[in-house]
Amino acid sequence: MMCLKKRQRELQLQIERPTRRPITRAGQDYIDNVLKEDPLHFRELYRMYPNIFLKLCNLLREKTSLTDTRYISLEEMVASFLLVVGQNSRYCYTRDTFKRSKFAISENFHKVLQALNQISPSFMATAGPGTPHKIKESTIFYSYFKDCVGAIDGTHIFAMVQKKRCSSFPQQKR
């Protein structure tokens, strides 16, 4: 009897803490709306077209252990990951976009990162057996590019050199 009274008193003294953010479908609704809108707008935000985004989500669902959770879909997890990585946005911005806590954004970011690391060996090229002849013969390039894989798909990455360092790169277009 004494134990029961003590437990009742403990329960009365407990402070009810409200949840910091209510659980909503706002993040999923946001993703659904953005996927239906202009594909170019989606590409600007997430650095890929909607059909590629959905293929990536399906690939992660099939090849990894990443799945929808009780409250957050896999698409929302991947979208928040891409927003942080592609836009260099902070968790605060992502939190406001998807209406999730920073903790949930962080947890899901790391889950998606681990899933992408799991499937990356099947998509990433490893260095070939030798160094290209042009790099091997050049004393200028060899020390910097001896272990580089190179642009696999022919991608050209535009880079600008600071004015004070332009003299180091005399053959480059300005």
C-alpha positions as YAML, in Angstrom:
chain: A
units: angstrom
residues:
- id: 1
  name: MET
  ca: [0.00, 0.00, 0.00]
- id: 2
  name: MET
  ca: [2.84, 2.35, 0.89]
- id: 3
  name: CYS
  ca: [4.53, 1.59, -2.40]
- id: 4
  name: LEU
  ca: [1.36, 2.38, -4.34]
- id: 5
  name: LYS
  ca: [0.94, 5.77, -2.63]
- id: 6
  name: LYS
  ca: [4.57, 6.61, -3.30]
- id: 7
  name: ARG
  ca: [4.16, 5.76, -6.99]
- id: 8
  name: GLN
  ca: [0.99, 7.86, -7.25]
- id: 9
  name: ARG
  ca: [2.80, 10.83, -5.70]
- id: 10
  name: GLU
  ca: [5.69, 10.40, -8.17]
- id: 11
  name: LEU
  ca: [3.25, 10.42, -11.06]
- id: 12
  name: GLN
  ca: [1.62, 13.60, -9.78]
- id: 13
  name: LEU
  ca: [5.00, 15.34, -9.52]
- id: 14
  name: GLN
  ca: [6.03, 14.44, -13.06]
- id: 15
  name: ILE
  ca: [5.96, 17.31, -15.46]
- id: 16
  name: GLU
  ca: [4.31, 16.63, -18.76]
- id: 17
  name: ARG
  ca: [6.65, 17.72, -21.51]
- id: 18
  name: PRO
  ca: [5.13, 18.69, -24.82]
- id: 19
  name: THR
  ca: [6.72, 17.43, -28.00]
- id: 20
  name: ARG
  ca: [8.91, 20.04, -29.63]
- id: 21
  name: ARG
  ca: [7.49, 19.54, -33.09]
- id: 22
  name: PRO
  ca: [4.21, 17.85, -33.78]
- id: 23
  name: ILE
  ca: [4.35, 14.87, -36.11]
- id: 24
  name: THR
  ca: [2.92, 15.95, -39.44]
- id: 25
  name: ARG
  ca: [2.77, 14.90, -43.06]
- id: 26
  name: ALA
  ca: [4.04, 18.32, -44.15]
- id: 27
  name: GLY
  ca: [7.36, 16.92, -45.38]
- id: 28
  name: GLN
  ca: [5.71, 14.21, -47.46]
- id: 29
  name: ASP
  ca: [3.16, 16.66, -48.82]
- id: 30
  name: TYR
  ca: [6.00, 19.01, -49.75]
- id: 31
  name: ILE
  ca: [7.82, 16.24, -51.65]
- id: 32
  name: ASP
  ca: [4.63, 15.18, -53.43]
- id: 33
  name: ASN
  ca: [3.98, 18.77, -54.55]
- id: 34
  name: VAL
  ca: [7.54, 19.42, -55.70]
- id: 35
  name: LEU
  ca: [7.60, 16.15, -57.66]
- id: 36
  name: LYS
  ca: [4.40, 17.14, -59.49]
- id: 37
  name: GLU
  ca: [5.58, 20.65, -60.32]
- id: 38
  name: ASP
  ca: [8.15, 21.78, -62.86]
- id: 39
  name: PRO
  ca: [10.99, 19.24, -63.35]
- id: 40
  name: LEU
  ca: [13.48, 22.07, -63.91]
- id: 41
  name: HIS
  ca: [12.59, 23.58, -60.55]
- id: 42
  name: PHE
  ca: [13.05, 20.18, -58.92]
- id: 43
  name: ARG
  ca: [16.44, 19.85, -60.62]
- id: 44
  name: GLU
  ca: [17.52, 23.25, -59.30]
- id: 45
  name: LEU
  ca: [16.60, 22.26, -55.76]
- id: 46
  name: TYR
  ca: [17.80, 18.66, -55.66]
- id: 47
  name: ARG
  ca: [20.36, 18.54, -58.50]
- id: 48
  name: MET
  ca: [18.50, 15.80, -60.37]
- id: 49
  name: TYR
  ca: [15.30, 15.38, -62.34]
- id: 50
  name: PRO
  ca: [12.25, 13.87, -60.61]
- id: 51
  name: ASN
  ca: [12.38, 10.60, -62.56]
- id: 52
  name: ILE
  ca: [16.04, 10.09, -61.60]
- id: 53
  name: PHE
  ca: [15.19, 10.96, -57.99]
- id: 54
  name: LEU
  ca: [12.47, 8.29, -57.92]
- id: 55
  name: LYS
  ca: [14.83, 5.75, -59.52]
- id: 56
  name: LEU
  ca: [17.43, 6.52, -56.84]
- id: 57
  name: CYS
  ca: [14.82, 6.04, -54.12]
- id: 58
  name: ASN
  ca: [13.74, 2.70, -55.61]
- id: 59
  name: LEU
  ca: [17.37, 1.62, -55.91]
- id: 60
  name: LEU
  ca: [18.02, 2.45, -52.26]
- id: 61
  name: ARG
  ca: [14.86, 0.60, -51.29]
- id: 62
  name: GLU
  ca: [15.90, -2.53, -53.24]
- id: 63
  name: LYS
  ca: [19.65, -2.65, -52.62]
- id: 64
  name: THR
  ca: [19.95, -1.37, -49.03]
- id: 65
  name: SER
  ca: [18.17, -1.74, -45.73]
- id: 66
  name: LEU
  ca: [16.85, 1.83, -45.94]
- id: 67
  name: THR
  ca: [13.05, 1.88, -45.78]
- id: 68
  name: ASP
  ca: [10.21, 4.17, -44.83]
- id: 69
  name: THR
  ca: [9.91, 4.73, -41.12]
- id: 70
  name: ARG
  ca: [6.69, 5.13, -39.22]
- id: 71
  name: TYR
  ca: [6.56, 8.87, -39.87]
- id: 72
  name: ILE
  ca: [9.07, 9.65, -42.64]
- id: 73
  name: SER
  ca: [9.12, 8.21, -46.15]
- id: 74
  name: LEU
  ca: [12.32, 7.21, -47.89]
- id: 75
  name: GLU
  ca: [11.68, 9.89, -50.53]
- id: 76
  name: GLU
  ca: [11.58, 12.55, -47.83]
- id: 77
  name: MET
  ca: [14.83, 11.25, -46.31]
- id: 78
  name: VAL
  ca: [16.60, 11.32, -49.67]
- id: 79
  name: ALA
  ca: [15.21, 14.75, -50.53]
- id: 80
  name: SER
  ca: [16.39, 16.25, -47.24]
- id: 81
  name: PHE
  ca: [19.81, 14.65, -47.79]
- id: 82
  name: LEU
  ca: [20.03, 16.09, -51.31]
- id: 83
  name: LEU
  ca: [18.95, 19.50, -50.07]
- id: 84
  name: VAL
  ca: [21.75, 19.56, -47.50]
- id: 85
  name: VAL
  ca: [24.38, 18.21, -49.90]
- id: 86
  name: GLY
  ca: [23.27, 19.87, -53.14]
- id: 87
  name: GLN
  ca: [22.41, 23.30, -51.80]
- id: 88
  name: ASN
  ca: [24.85, 23.33, -48.89]
- id: 89
  name: SER
  ca: [21.87, 24.22, -46.73]
- id: 90
  name: ARG
  ca: [21.89, 24.01, -42.98]
- id: 91
  name: TYR
  ca: [19.78, 21.62, -40.95]
- id: 92
  name: CYS
  ca: [17.73, 24.64, -39.80]
- id: 93
  name: TYR
  ca: [16.61, 25.40, -43.36]
- id: 94
  name: THR
  ca: [15.90, 21.73, -44.04]
- id: 95
  name: ARG
  ca: [14.01, 21.51, -40.75]
- id: 96
  name: ASP
  ca: [11.74, 24.36, -41.79]
- id: 97
  name: THR
  ca: [11.25, 22.96, -45.29]
- id: 98
  name: PHE
  ca: [10.23, 19.47, -44.16]
- id: 99
  name: LYS
  ca: [8.78, 20.39, -40.75]
- id: 100
  name: ARG
  ca: [10.99, 17.91, -38.89]
- id: 101
  name: SER
  ca: [13.31, 18.31, -35.93]
- id: 102
  name: LYS
  ca: [17.01, 18.87, -36.48]
- id: 103
  name: PHE
  ca: [17.61, 15.55, -34.76]
- id: 104
  name: ALA
  ca: [15.37, 13.73, -37.26]
- id: 105
  name: ILE
  ca: [17.04, 15.53, -40.19]
- id: 106
  name: SER
  ca: [20.48, 14.57, -38.87]
- id: 107
  name: GLU
  ca: [19.52, 10.94, -38.24]
- id: 108
  name: ASN
  ca: [18.00, 10.57, -41.70]
- id: 109
  name: PHE
  ca: [20.97, 12.32, -43.32]
- id: 110
  name: HIS
  ca: [23.33, 9.74, -41.86]
- id: 111
  name: LYS
  ca: [21.03, 6.85, -42.78]
- id: 112
  name: VAL
  ca: [20.94, 7.97, -46.42]
- id: 113
  name: LEU
  ca: [24.69, 8.58, -46.42]
- id: 114
  name: GLN
  ca: [25.33, 5.04, -45.17]
- id: 115
  name: ALA
  ca: [22.95, 3.61, -47.76]
- id: 116
  name: LEU
  ca: [24.68, 5.51, -50.56]
- id: 117
  name: ASN
  ca: [28.05, 4.28, -49.30]
- id: 118
  name: GLN
  ca: [26.70, 0.72, -49.48]
- id: 119
  name: ILE
  ca: [25.79, 0.97, -53.16]
- id: 120
  name: SER
  ca: [28.65, 3.24, -54.24]
- id: 121
  name: PRO
  ca: [31.12, 0.46, -55.23]
- id: 122
  name: SER
  ca: [28.78, -0.67, -58.00]
- id: 123
  name: PHE
  ca: [28.67, 2.85, -59.49]
- id: 124
  name: MET
  ca: [32.13, 4.26, -58.84]
- id: 125
  name: ALA
  ca: [35.03, 3.47, -61.12]
- id: 126
  name: THR
  ca: [38.25, 2.37, -59.54]
- id: 127
  name: ALA
  ca: [41.60, 3.56, -60.79]
- id: 128
  name: GLY
  ca: [42.89, 1.66, -63.78]
- id: 129
  name: PRO
  ca: [46.10, -0.34, -63.73]
- id: 130
  name: GLY
  ca: [48.27, 2.42, -65.12]
- id: 131
  name: THR
  ca: [48.69, 6.15, -65.41]
- id: 132
  name: PRO
  ca: [47.85, 7.71, -68.80]
- id: 133
  name: HIS
  ca: [50.87, 8.28, -71.05]
- id: 134
  name: LYS
  ca: [50.36, 12.06, -71.27]
- id: 135
  name: ILE
  ca: [50.46, 12.44, -67.49]
- id: 136
  name: LYS
  ca: [53.34, 10.00, -67.02]
- id: 137
  name: GLU
  ca: [55.63, 11.93, -69.36]
- id: 138
  name: SER
  ca: [54.84, 15.38, -67.99]
- id: 139
  name: THR
  ca: [56.87, 16.51, -65.00]
- id: 140
  name: ILE
  ca: [54.29, 19.20, -64.35]
- id: 141
  name: PHE
  ca: [51.22, 16.93, -64.26]
- id: 142
  name: TYR
  ca: [52.61, 13.67, -62.90]
- id: 143
  name: SER
  ca: [53.02, 14.70, -59.27]
- id: 144
  name: TYR
  ca: [49.43, 16.00, -59.13]
- id: 145
  name: PHE
  ca: [47.53, 13.57, -61.37]
- id: 146
  name: LYS
  ca: [49.34, 10.23, -61.04]
- id: 147
  name: ASP
  ca: [46.49, 8.57, -59.08]
- id: 148
  name: CYS
  ca: [43.49, 10.33, -60.65]
- id: 149
  name: VAL
  ca: [40.71, 8.35, -62.29]
- id: 150
  name: GLY
  ca: [39.66, 11.24, -64.52]
- id: 151
  name: ALA
  ca: [36.28, 12.41, -65.70]
- id: 152
  name: ILE
  ca: [34.53, 9.15, -66.41]
- id: 153
  name: ASP
  ca: [31.65, 10.57, -68.40]
- id: 154
  name: GLY
  ca: [33.51, 13.44, -70.06]
- id: 155
  name: THR
  ca: [32.20, 16.00, -67.60]
- id: 156
  name: HIS
  ca: [33.89, 19.39, -67.80]
- id: 157
  name: ILE
  ca: [34.05, 21.22, -64.50]
- id: 158
  name: PHE
  ca: [34.37, 24.97, -64.90]
- id: 159
  name: ALA
  ca: [36.86, 26.53, -62.50]
- id: 160
  name: MET
  ca: [38.05, 30.09, -62.12]
- id: 161
  name: VAL
  ca: [41.50, 31.07, -60.93]
- id: 162
  name: GLN
  ca: [42.07, 34.11, -58.74]
- id: 163
  name: LYS
  ca: [43.64, 37.08, -60.56]
- id: 164
  name: LYS
  ca: [46.79, 36.97, -58.43]
- id: 165
  name: ARG
  ca: [47.37, 33.31, -59.43]
- id: 166
  name: CYS
  ca: [46.64, 33.70, -63.16]
- id: 167
  name: SER
  ca: [50.33, 33.86, -64.02]
- id: 168
  name: SER
  ca: [50.65, 30.24, -62.86]
- id: 169
  name: PHE
  ca: [48.25, 29.12, -65.60]
- id: 170
  name: PRO
  ca: [49.34, 30.90, -68.80]
- id: 171
  name: GLN
  ca: [47.64, 28.56, -71.30]
- id: 172
  name: GLN
  ca: [44.16, 28.76, -69.83]
- id: 173
  name: LYS
  ca: [41.30, 30.78, -71.31]
- id: 174
  name: ARG
  ca: [40.24, 33.80, -69.34]
...
